[in-house]
Amino acid sequence: MKIPQGARDLFAGGLVSCHLLTCAITGGTCALLRAATSDAILDEEIHAPALSTLNAEGEKKAQAIIYYMQGILDEESSGPEKAFENYRHVLDLEPGFSELAIYIAHEHLRRGESAEAIGVLKDALKNKPRDMNLCLGLSSIYLRQLHKPDIALQYAQRALDINGEEFAPYEAFWEIYQSENQKGRARQILERAAKSKSTSSSFWLQLGKLAGQSYISENGDLKPEDFPKVSPFFEKALEYANGDLGITNHVADFFTLTKQCERAIPLYQRVLSSDPDFSGTLTLESLALCYARSGKSKEA
């Protein structure tokens, strides 16, 4: 690893993400600004959801539990195909089991069965019309598998209507517009997100990464005139960081990138005073770099 030297380094990789099926199918672009969606619902490490989220009742629930437990056993003995059959039986009994629907949709996509994946998610959405994740899953498939951005936008809007305080719907909009080379509209969705009342530091940090990607130049740099368009998101992330060292360090990296070393230095100091070994030697090296750029060679 190395100290972020430019916008591509700073805006890639990422700390958090609740982006779901949307990120599972493709990755992002640059490195520190990518709203890292490592917890994507449809990624390669997806597992069957916890049985406690099953809402079926009575005899139906008893049957569903039997199929579900058999699916778990089959994963160990008969293989994923047999397990998949049993999980499908669970979903037939309880189509509103949205977590399992997303798991099943992932398996269909892995097999190249986009139509089946869509059918599963739509059936689940009929039973849980206020489930944001199902909407995002459908938006993602229509964008990536079927290349129908207009329909993808409809489901992204539905997700945003359900919860405008989550990052994932804004990212879905942004990605759709980027895929259509509509950079102006992608920036507009960030302006809309900036009006959010969210107090989640990760929400603002991830928006900052998207904003950075929106304004990054072709040579991978962020121009000084674009700093004010990106900086407010990172400042909000810091405001709500509540002692989170990862977010504090990330914001400090942004200030370093944008040559605001006087703002970065106290943040690095705060991180190191709480955890001297944070990020190995990277934070210490970043602090030394800021000292050097600020003409404080003795401290460096």
PyMOL commands that set and color helices and strands:
alter all, ss='L'
color gray80, all
select helices_A, chain A and resi 7-10+21-25+51-53+58-76+80-93+98-110+114-127+132-144+149-162+167-179+183-193+201-215+224-239+245-257+261-274+282-293
alter helices_A, ss='H'
color red, helices_A
deselect
rebuild
show_as cartoon
